[in-house]
Amino acid sequence: MTVSLRPFRIDELDLLAELYGRSAVFVGEPPDRERLRLRIARSGRLVEGRLDFAVDADGRLAGDVGARRPKEGLPPGVFELGIELFEEFRGRGYGTAALEQLNERLFREHCAERVQASTAVWNAAMRRVLEKLGFVEEGVMRAYMPRPDGGRDDYVLYGCRRR
């Protein structure tokens, strides 16, 4: 298994739109293709608080991994991780490898002092990944993420610091 992070290619626009179209996080919001084109053009570089990469698994696009550092949303030196994989790549170690590579890059190249990530309390697989990578559970954010049915899911926050 070979996993690498790389900038997206413009010929992956349709696949990226498909990935986001399937995502539970973006349910009900069709992907804005012009915004996706801009993300592709900026991928691989930290631009306006975003750092996006394609997850390449054995030469195939497996998904998207990124870090956010919104200017008004997080203190300096703090990044928040996100990942979305196509279903066929889940549960096989690709996401763990991608998050590990991005986390190391944030500390090494982008002066991160803290990296954090959150996931639904019921997402045991993602929680195991974060704990395996040395993230520490810090608490539960109640009624954090909207669901398609109008309810809201509790999310658990994890963080790790520069070692």
N, CA and C atoms as a LAMMPS dump frame, in Angstrom:
ITEM: TIMESTEP
0
ITEM: NUMBER OF ATOMS
489
ITEM: BOX BOUNDS ff ff ff
-5.0000000000000000e+02 5.0000000000000000e+02
-5.0000000000000000e+02 5.0000000000000000e+02
-5.0000000000000000e+02 5.0000000000000000e+02
ITEM: ATOMS id mol type element x y z
1 1 1 N 0.845 -1.181 0
2 1 2 C 0 0 0
3 1 3 C 0.89 1.243 0
4 2 1 N 0.718 2.089 -0.991
5 2 2 C 1.445 3.342 -1.078
6 2 3 C 0.451 4.486 -1.02
7 3 1 N 0.629 5.36 -0.042
8 3 2 C -0.239 6.529 0.108
9 3 3 C 0.629 7.767 0.051
10 4 1 N 0.22 8.726 -0.764
11 4 2 C 0.942 9.99 -0.827
12 4 3 C -0.056 11.134 -0.921
13 5 1 N 0.414 12.297 -0.532
14 5 2 C -0.371 13.525 -0.647
15 5 3 C 0.204 14.317 -1.804
16 6 1 N -0.674 14.858 -2.625
17 6 2 C -0.236 15.634 -3.777
18 6 3 C -1.316 16.657 -4.101
19 7 1 N -0.965 17.676 -4.88
20 7 2 C -2.011 18.603 -5.342
21 7 3 C -3.002 17.857 -6.24
22 8 1 N -4.227 18.335 -6.251
23 8 2 C -5.217 17.796 -7.181
24 8 3 C -4.844 18.198 -8.596
25 9 1 N -5.328 17.417 -9.551
26 9 2 C -5.187 17.75 -10.97
27 9 3 C -6.556 18.177 -11.489
28 10 1 N -6.573 19.103 -12.429
29 10 2 C -7.841 19.615 -12.952
30 10 3 C -8.689 18.503 -13.56
31 11 1 N -8.052 17.453 -14.087
32 11 2 C -8.84 16.354 -14.657
33 11 3 C -9.545 15.524 -13.58
34 12 1 N -9.331 15.849 -12.297
35 12 2 C -10.005 15.159 -11.195
36 12 3 C -11.222 15.925 -10.682
37 13 1 N -11.591 16.994 -11.375
38 13 2 C -12.73 17.815 -10.941
39 13 3 C -13.994 16.978 -10.779
40 14 1 N -14.324 16.148 -11.744
41 14 2 C -15.546 15.351 -11.662
42 14 3 C -15.495 14.376 -10.484
43 15 1 N -14.337 13.75 -10.269
44 15 2 C -14.204 12.825 -9.136
45 15 3 C -14.333 13.559 -7.809
46 16 1 N -13.753 14.743 -7.713
47 16 2 C -13.854 15.521 -6.483
48 16 3 C -15.302 15.941 -6.238
49 17 1 N -15.99 16.358 -7.287
50 17 2 C -17.412 16.714 -7.154
51 17 3 C -18.226 15.499 -6.707
52 18 1 N -17.895 14.327 -7.233
53 18 2 C -18.581 13.094 -6.834
54 18 3 C -18.331 12.784 -5.361
55 19 1 N -17.075 12.924 -4.928
56 19 2 C -16.72 12.669 -3.529
57 19 3 C -17.527 13.561 -2.605
58 20 1 N -17.564 14.845 -2.886
59 20 2 C -18.304 15.776 -2.034
60 20 3 C -19.808 15.587 -2.163
61 21 1 N -20.268 15.167 -3.329
62 21 2 C -21.688 14.901 -3.511
63 21 3 C -22.177 13.736 -2.664
64 22 1 N -21.291 12.79 -2.367
65 22 2 C -21.62 11.618 -1.542
66 22 3 C -21.442 11.882 -0.047
67 23 1 N -20.721 12.915 0.301
68 23 2 C -20.326 13.15 1.687
69 23 3 C -21.517 13.476 2.586
70 24 1 N -21.538 12.854 3.753
71 24 2 C -22.579 13.149 4.733
72 24 3 C -22.47 14.583 5.227
73 25 1 N -21.263 15.137 5.227
74 25 2 C -21.059 16.507 5.699
75 25 3 C -21.706 17.518 4.756
76 26 1 N -21.751 17.2 3.467
77 26 2 C -22.262 18.146 2.475
78 26 3 C -23.64 17.756 1.94
79 27 1 N -24.369 16.886 2.646
80 27 2 C -25.676 16.426 2.178
81 27 3 C -26.586 17.626 1.929
82 28 1 N -27.238 17.602 0.785
83 28 2 C -28.168 18.668 0.446
84 28 3 C -27.517 19.877 -0.189
85 29 1 N -26.202 19.873 -0.268
86 29 2 C -25.472 20.983 -0.869
87 29 3 C -24.687 20.463 -2.062
88 30 1 N -25.222 20.621 -3.263
89 30 2 C -24.442 20.145 -4.417
90 30 3 C -23.125 20.902 -4.506
91 31 1 N -22.062 20.208 -4.865
92 31 2 C -20.761 20.874 -4.945
93 31 3 C -20.772 22.028 -5.954
94 32 1 N -20.212 23.138 -5.561
95 32 2 C -20.062 24.297 -6.44
96 32 3 C -18.8 24.067 -7.274
97 33 1 N -18.981 23.807 -8.55
98 33 2 C -17.861 23.421 -9.409
99 33 3 C -16.821 24.53 -9.539
100 34 1 N -17.221 25.776 -9.524
101 34 2 C -16.228 26.863 -9.618
102 34 3 C -15.38 26.926 -8.353
103 35 1 N -15.996 26.716 -7.196
104 35 2 C -15.223 26.675 -5.95
105 35 3 C -14.282 25.481 -5.946
106 36 1 N -14.744 24.353 -6.505
107 36 2 C -13.87 23.184 -6.591
108 36 3 C -12.691 23.448 -7.516
109 37 1 N -12.936 24.131 -8.632
110 37 2 C -11.825 24.487 -9.544
111 37 3 C -10.777 25.333 -8.809
112 38 1 N -11.242 26.272 -8.016
113 38 2 C -10.329 27.129 -7.254
114 38 3 C -9.559 26.302 -6.222
115 39 1 N -10.232 25.386 -5.53
116 39 2 C -9.545 24.52 -4.565
117 39 3 C -8.48 23.68 -5.251
118 40 1 N -8.805 23.164 -6.434
119 40 2 C -7.835 22.365 -7.185
120 40 3 C -6.623 23.222 -7.548
121 41 1 N -6.873 24.43 -8.029
122 41 2 C -5.778 25.322 -8.437
123 41 3 C -4.877 25.677 -7.254
124 42 1 N -5.442 25.782 -6.077
125 42 2 C -4.669 26.175 -4.885
126 42 3 C -4.127 24.987 -4.106
127 43 1 N -4.528 23.787 -4.459
128 43 2 C -4.157 22.619 -3.659
129 43 3 C -2.641 22.438 -3.617
130 44 1 N -2.205 21.904 -2.488
131 44 2 C -0.779 21.692 -2.282
132 44 3 C -0.072 22.882 -1.647
133 45 1 N -0.786 24.013 -1.524
134 45 2 C -0.204 25.236 -0.93
135 45 3 C -1.159 25.78 0.123
136 46 1 N -0.608 26.381 1.162
137 46 2 C -1.428 27.037 2.179
138 46 3 C -1.854 28.393 1.631
139 47 1 N -3.137 28.529 1.32
140 47 2 C -3.684 29.754 0.742
141 47 3 C -4.936 30.132 1.516
142 48 1 N -4.951 31.346 2.023
143 48 2 C -6.11 31.875 2.747
144 48 3 C -6.602 30.905 3.813
145 49 1 N -5.665 30.337 4.558
146 49 2 C -6.007 29.475 5.68
147 49 3 C -6.416 28.06 5.319
148 50 1 N -6.22 27.638 4.086
149 50 2 C -6.57 26.273 3.658
150 50 3 C -5.364 25.597 3.016
151 51 1 N -5.217 24.332 3.33
152 51 2 C -4.185 23.507 2.728
153 51 3 C -4.851 22.185 2.337
154 52 1 N -5.074 21.975 1.039
155 52 2 C -5.784 20.796 0.546
156 52 3 C -4.864 19.913 -0.271
157 53 1 N -5.049 18.605 -0.121
158 53 2 C -4.29 17.631 -0.885
159 53 3 C -5.206 16.512 -1.363
160 54 1 N -4.86 15.961 -2.504
161 54 2 C -5.455 14.71 -2.957
162 54 3 C -4.767 13.59 -2.191
163 55 1 N -5.536 12.6 -1.782
164 55 2 C -4.97 11.387 -1.208
165 55 3 C -4.813 10.401 -2.361
166 56 1 N -3.581 10.07 -2.661
167 56 2 C -3.262 9.158 -3.757
168 56 3 C -2.936 7.802 -3.138
169 57 1 N -3.719 6.802 -3.497
170 57 2 C -3.519 5.456 -2.962
171 57 3 C -3.194 4.519 -4.118
172 58 1 N -1.96 4.091 -4.152
173 58 2 C -1.529 3.176 -5.213
174 58 3 C -1.858 3.719 -6.605
175 59 1 N -1.675 5.038 -6.778
176 59 2 C -1.873 5.671 -8.07
177 59 3 C -3.303 6.062 -8.393
178 60 1 N -4.214 5.907 -7.447
179 60 2 C -5.619 6.273 -7.67
180 60 3 C -6.046 7.344 -6.679
181 61 1 N -6.951 8.219 -7.105
182 61 2 C -7.495 9.227 -6.206
183 61 3 C -8.395 8.537 -5.193
184 62 1 N -7.997 8.577 -3.93
185 62 2 C -8.751 7.928 -2.86
186 62 3 C -9.619 8.914 -2.105
187 63 1 N -9.275 10.202 -2.173
188 63 2 C -10.047 11.189 -1.438
189 63 3 C -9.298 12.492 -1.287
190 64 1 N -9.654 13.196 -0.243
191 64 2 C -9.188 14.555 0.015
192 64 3 C -8.813 14.646 1.486
193 65 1 N -7.7 15.292 1.771
194 65 2 C -7.312 15.571 3.152
195 65 3 C -6.854 17.017 3.191
196 66 1 N -7.168 17.684 4.283
197 66 2 C -6.789 19.083 4.346
198 66 3 C -6.7 19.598 5.762
199 67 1 N -6.158 20.787 5.851
200 67 2 C -6.053 21.495 7.121
201 67 3 C -6.608 22.897 6.927
202 68 1 N -7.272 23.366 7.962
203 68 2 C -7.834 24.717 7.93
204 68 3 C -7.261 25.513 9.084
205 69 1 N -7.016 26.77 8.791
206 69 2 C -6.559 27.715 9.811
207 69 3 C -7.245 29.045 9.514
208 70 1 N -8.563 29.122 9.751
209 70 2 C -9.258 30.374 9.448
210 70 3 C -8.707 31.528 10.274
211 71 1 N -8.476 32.643 9.623
212 71 2 C -7.839 33.798 10.259
213 71 3 C -8.565 34.23 11.536
214 72 1 N -9.862 34.292 11.491
215 72 2 C -10.631 34.728 12.658
216 72 3 C -11.164 33.556 13.471
217 73 1 N -10.911 32.307 13.014
218 73 2 C -11.518 31.157 13.651
219 73 3 C -10.64 30.395 14.615
220 74 1 N -9.331 30.437 14.418
221 74 2 C -8.408 29.699 15.275
222 74 3 C -7.209 30.584 15.597
223 75 1 N -6.612 30.392 16.765
224 75 2 C -5.422 31.166 17.111
225 75 3 C -4.247 30.827 16.199
226 76 1 N -3.248 31.695 16.119
227 76 2 C -2.053 31.388 15.325
228 76 3 C -1.429 30.073 15.777
229 77 1 N -0.945 29.295 14.823
230 77 2 C -0.28 28.03 15.13
231 77 3 C -1.22 26.851 15.32
232 78 1 N -2.531 27.069 15.182
233 78 2 C -3.509 25.993 15.361
234 78 3 C -4.151 25.671 14.012
235 79 1 N -4.185 24.386 13.682
236 79 2 C -4.817 23.897 12.46
237 79 3 C -5.869 22.857 12.823
238 80 1 N -6.866 22.747 11.965
239 80 2 C -7.893 21.719 12.113
240 80 3 C -7.875 20.82 10.883
241 81 1 N -7.866 19.51 11.107
242 81 2 C -7.794 18.537 10.025
243 81 3 C -9.175 18.117 9.551
244 82 1 N -9.233 17.717 8.284
245 82 2 C -10.43 17.113 7.728
246 82 3 C -10.028 16.098 6.676
247 83 1 N -10.844 15.071 6.518
248 83 2 C -10.569 14.041 5.515
249 83 3 C -11.886 13.501 4.984
250 84 1 N -11.865 13.158 3.725
251 84 2 C -13.016 12.508 3.078
252 84 3 C -12.442 11.503 2.089
253 85 1 N -12.817 10.235 2.253
254 85 2 C -12.351 9.181 1.361
255 85 3 C -13.534 8.551 0.641
256 86 1 N -13.276 8.094 -0.59
257 86 2 C -14.267 7.286 -1.272
258 86 3 C -14.477 6.01 -0.459
259 87 1 N -15.687 5.515 -0.445
260 87 2 C -16.059 4.346 0.356
261 87 3 C -15.099 3.169 0.168
262 88 1 N -14.695 2.892 -1.055
263 88 2 C -13.854 1.715 -1.329
264 88 3 C -12.468 1.801 -0.689
265 89 1 N -12.069 2.992 -0.234
266 89 2 C -10.745 3.165 0.374
267 89 3 C -10.806 3.225 1.897
268 90 1 N -11.998 3.205 2.447
269 90 2 C -12.145 3.298 3.906
270 90 3 C -11.831 1.972 4.58
271 91 1 N -11.3 2.079 5.8
272 91 2 C -11.046 0.888 6.593
273 91 3 C -9.85 0.07 6.149
274 92 1 N -9.001 0.655 5.333
275 92 2 C -7.844 -0.088 4.802
276 92 3 C -6.513 0.579 5.138
277 93 1 N -6.535 1.617 5.981
278 93 2 C -5.304 2.27 6.41
279 93 3 C -4.911 3.486 5.589
280 94 1 N -5.607 3.762 4.497
281 94 2 C -5.257 4.909 3.652
282 94 3 C -5.471 6.232 4.387
283 95 1 N -6.588 6.339 5.083
284 95 2 C -6.882 7.575 5.807
285 95 3 C -5.892 7.829 6.931
286 96 1 N -5.533 6.777 7.639
287 96 2 C -4.554 6.908 8.714
288 96 3 C -3.232 7.428 8.159
289 97 1 N -2.776 6.826 7.064
290 97 2 C -1.505 7.243 6.454
291 97 3 C -1.576 8.691 5.975
292 98 1 N -2.688 9.071 5.367
293 98 2 C -2.826 10.439 4.858
294 98 3 C -2.839 11.459 6.002
295 99 1 N -3.591 11.178 7.049
296 99 2 C -3.638 12.104 8.187
297 99 3 C -2.282 12.197 8.882
298 100 1 N -1.582 11.092 8.992
299 100 2 C -0.252 11.102 9.61
300 100 3 C 0.712 11.975 8.796
301 101 1 N 0.689 11.831 7.478
302 101 2 C 1.566 12.632 6.622
303 101 3 C 1.236 14.118 6.728
304 102 1 N -0.052 14.451 6.7
305 102 2 C -0.442 15.86 6.789
306 102 3 C -0.077 16.433 8.148
307 103 1 N -0.338 15.688 9.204
308 103 2 C -0.027 16.165 10.551
309 103 3 C 1.471 16.455 10.691
310 104 1 N 2.304 15.541 10.217
311 104 2 C 3.759 15.743 10.273
312 104 3 C 4.164 16.976 9.467
313 105 1 N 3.556 17.159 8.322
314 105 2 C 3.873 18.303 7.458
315 105 3 C 3.493 19.627 8.136
316 106 1 N 2.369 19.638 8.816
317 106 2 C 1.929 20.87 9.495
318 106 3 C 2.943 21.285 10.557
319 107 1 N 3.429 20.344 11.341
320 107 2 C 4.409 20.672 12.378
321 107 3 C 5.767 21.036 11.763
322 108 1 N 6.153 20.331 10.718
323 108 2 C 7.474 20.521 10.119
324 108 3 C 7.549 21.778 9.248
325 109 1 N 6.536 22.032 8.42
326 109 2 C 6.622 23.081 7.411
327 109 3 C 5.751 24.313 7.668
328 110 1 N 4.762 24.209 8.543
329 110 2 C 3.809 25.308 8.681
330 110 3 C 3.711 25.846 10.111
331 111 1 N 4.732 25.567 10.914
332 111 2 C 4.846 26.129 12.261
333 111 3 C 3.643 25.842 13.149
334 112 1 N 3.015 24.687 12.954
335 112 2 C 1.902 24.308 13.817
336 112 3 C 2.412 24.079 15.231
337 113 1 N 1.649 24.529 16.181
338 113 2 C 1.904 24.252 17.589
339 113 3 C 0.864 23.273 18.124
340 114 1 N -0.301 23.27 17.461
341 114 2 C -1.405 22.392 17.849
342 114 3 C -2.173 22.022 16.576
343 115 1 N -2.58 20.757 16.498
344 115 2 C -3.442 20.294 15.417
345 115 3 C -4.632 19.612 16.079
346 116 1 N -5.814 19.905 15.567
347 116 2 C -7.006 19.319 16.148
348 116 3 C -7.889 18.737 15.056
349 117 1 N -8.785 17.851 15.479
350 117 2 C -9.747 17.233 14.565
351 117 3 C -10.964 16.85 15.386
352 118 1 N -12.098 16.795 14.732
353 118 2 C -13.306 16.363 15.421
354 118 3 C -14.049 15.365 14.548
355 119 1 N -14.863 14.558 15.192
356 119 2 C -15.675 13.577 14.488
357 119 3 C -16.901 13.269 15.32
358 120 1 N -17.915 12.695 14.686
359 120 2 C -19.132 12.31 15.405
360 120 3 C -18.78 11.321 16.507
361 121 1 N -19.446 11.438 17.647
362 121 2 C -19.146 10.538 18.762
363 121 3 C -19.347 9.082 18.374
364 122 1 N -20.233 8.81 17.44
365 122 2 C -20.497 7.434 17.021
366 122 3 C -19.493 6.916 15.99
367 123 1 N -18.572 7.752 15.489
368 123 2 C -17.626 7.34 14.46
369 123 3 C -16.398 6.679 15.099
370 124 1 N -16.585 5.431 15.514
371 124 2 C -15.523 4.707 16.227
372 124 3 C -14.267 4.543 15.382
373 125 1 N -14.42 4.339 14.082
374 125 2 C -13.242 4.141 13.22
375 125 3 C -12.366 5.388 13.205
376 126 1 N -12.96 6.559 13.021
377 126 2 C -12.172 7.799 12.987
378 126 3 C -11.562 8.082 14.358
379 127 1 N -12.295 7.786 15.4
380 127 2 C -11.76 8.005 16.751
381 127 3 C -10.519 7.128 16.977
382 128 1 N -10.573 5.878 16.51
383 128 2 C -9.406 4.985 16.642
384 128 3 C -8.218 5.528 15.856
385 129 1 N -8.474 6.045 14.644
386 129 2 C -7.391 6.609 13.824
387 129 3 C -6.719 7.757 14.572
388 130 1 N -7.514 8.684 15.075
389 130 2 C -6.949 9.842 15.768
390 130 3 C -6.144 9.413 16.997
391 131 1 N -6.663 8.477 17.763
392 131 2 C -5.946 8.011 18.947
393 131 3 C -4.655 7.29 18.553
394 132 1 N -4.702 6.513 17.479
395 132 2 C -3.502 5.819 16.984
396 132 3 C -2.413 6.819 16.604
397 133 1 N -2.825 7.989 16.086
398 133 2 C -1.86 9.009 15.667
399 133 3 C -1.415 9.916 16.816
400 134 1 N -1.856 9.634 18.033
401 134 2 C -1.4 10.395 19.186
402 134 3 C -2.277 11.568 19.574
403 135 1 N -3.443 11.699 18.957
404 135 2 C -4.377 12.746 19.349
405 135 3 C -5.035 12.345 20.666
406 136 1 N -5.334 13.33 21.494
407 136 2 C -5.945 13.1 22.797
408 136 3 C -7.371 13.644 22.77
409 137 1 N -8.31 12.839 23.255
410 137 2 C -9.694 13.29 23.353
411 137 3 C -9.782 14.426 24.366
412 138 1 N -10.409 15.527 23.954
413 138 2 C -10.463 16.711 24.814
414 138 3 C -11.864 17.07 25.288
415 139 1 N -12.879 16.51 24.664
416 139 2 C -14.233 16.801 25.112
417 139 3 C -15.246 16.63 23.996
418 140 1 N -16.507 16.722 24.381
419 140 2 C -17.605 16.556 23.445
420 140 3 C -18.284 17.895 23.197
421 141 1 N -18.486 18.191 21.938
422 141 2 C -19.205 19.405 21.532
423 141 3 C -20.644 18.968 21.242
424 142 1 N -21.536 19.299 22.15
425 142 2 C -22.917 18.83 22.053
426 142 3 C -23.666 19.561 20.953
427 143 1 N -24.495 18.791 20.222
428 143 2 C -25.341 19.322 19.142
429 143 3 C -24.524 20.154 18.156
430 144 1 N -23.382 19.652 17.757
431 144 2 C -22.44 20.405 16.94
432 144 3 C -22.758 20.389 15.451
433 145 1 N -22.946 19.195 14.864
434 145 2 C -23.052 19.081 13.411
435 145 3 C -24.498 18.822 12.985
436 146 1 N -25.018 19.671 12.084
437 146 2 C -26.387 19.429 11.583
438 146 3 C -26.469 18.129 10.79
439 147 1 N -27.623 17.457 10.923
440 147 2 C -27.912 16.241 10.164
441 147 3 C -28.984 16.55 9.129
442 148 1 N -29.067 15.742 8.082
443 148 2 C -30.088 15.963 7.05
444 148 3 C -31.524 15.942 7.598
445 149 1 N -31.748 15.198 8.701
446 149 2 C -33.101 15.097 9.257
447 149 3 C -33.475 16.283 10.138
448 150 1 N -32.584 17.269 10.234
449 150 2 C -32.856 18.451 11.048
450 150 3 C -32.297 18.378 12.459
451 151 1 N -31.872 17.196 12.882
452 151 2 C -31.246 17.058 14.194
453 151 3 C -29.783 17.48 14.142
454 152 1 N -29.103 17.263 15.235
455 152 2 C -27.686 17.623 15.301
456 152 3 C -26.932 16.514 16.035
457 153 1 N -25.733 16.192 15.534
458 153 2 C -24.877 15.183 16.154
459 153 3 C -23.897 15.827 17.121
460 154 1 N -23.633 15.118 18.212
461 154 2 C -22.544 15.491 19.107
462 154 3 C -21.24 15.094 18.428
463 155 1 N -20.216 15.93 18.59
464 155 2 C -18.89 15.651 18.035
465 155 3 C -17.874 15.657 19.157
466 156 1 N -16.862 14.809 19.023
467 156 2 C -15.782 14.757 20.002
468 156 3 C -14.565 15.456 19.4
469 157 1 N -13.913 16.273 20.21
470 157 2 C -12.744 17.04 19.774
471 157 3 C -11.479 16.346 20.26
472 158 1 N -10.523 16.225 19.341
473 158 2 C -9.21 15.652 19.633
474 158 3 C -8.148 16.681 19.308
475 159 1 N -7.032 16.637 20.021
476 159 2 C -5.939 17.551 19.729
477 159 3 C -4.592 16.894 19.991
478 160 1 N -3.567 17.424 19.324
479 160 2 C -2.195 17.028 19.623
480 160 3 C -1.308 18.255 19.509
481 161 1 N -0.213 18.219 20.232
482 161 2 C 0.705 19.358 20.259
483 161 3 C 2.037 18.955 19.671
484 162 1 N 2.799 19.995 19.34
485 162 2 C 4.168 19.767 18.865
486 162 3 C 4.914 18.963 19.931
487 163 1 N 5.655 17.939 19.473
488 163 2 C 6.409 17.096 20.429
489 163 3 C 7.824 17.557 20.538
